C-alpha cells in the first residue's frame, strides 16, 4: 500500500471527524491550562480544510496536505493553526508520489521538524512535540523492518497516545500553559492530545 491522493484526502476527512467528536474534550483540556479554544479552533480549521479540498484537483497526496496546511494557517487562531499548518505543509512538501512507508516516515519527521522550529519546543516541554516525537520514531522503526503502511501507522498511533498521556506530570515550558508554572502540572496537554488523534486517524484510514 502506498500513501496516495485518496488516502491523503481520507486522512484529512478522518481528522476533521475526530476533532468534531472530541472538540469538547480538547476544549476542556485547554480550559485548564490554556485559552480554552483548542477544540473549537481545530474544528473550524479542519472544516475549512474540507471545503478547500472539495474545490481542489490535487496533483498528488502532497498537494492535499499542503493545501490543508495552508488553510489551517489562514483559518485557525491561537498556536494550533500555525503549528499544525506548518506541519502539514512540511509533510506535503516532503511526500513523493507514490509514497511508501519509508517516504511517509520522512515526511512525518519533516512535519515534526517544522513544529519544533516554529514552537522552539523539545520533548518534555508539554506540547505537541511530546506526542509527535514518539509517533515518528515508532513509524520509522516499523517502516525500517519492512512493515507496511498500516502496521507502521498503527505503531505510530500506539506511541502517540502514551506520549500525550505522559504530559500530565510535566510542567509546561512552552506556550500559554508555561505561564502557569507549577499549576500546569497534573493536566494533559491539549496539543499532544490532538496530535494523538491525528496519528490515530492515520492508522484508521490505512487499516480500512
Secondary structure, 3 states (H helix, E strand, C coil): CCECHHHHHHHHHHHHHHHHHHHHHHHHHHHHHCCCCHHHHHHHHHHHHHHHHHCCCCCCHHHHHHHHHHHHHHHCCHHHHHHHHHHHHHHHHHCCCCECHHHHHHHHHHHHHHHHHHHCCCCCCCCCHHHHHHHHHHHHHHHHCCCCHHHHHHHHHHHHHHHHHCCCCCCCCCCHHHHHHHHHCCCCCHHHHHHHHHHHHHHHHHHC
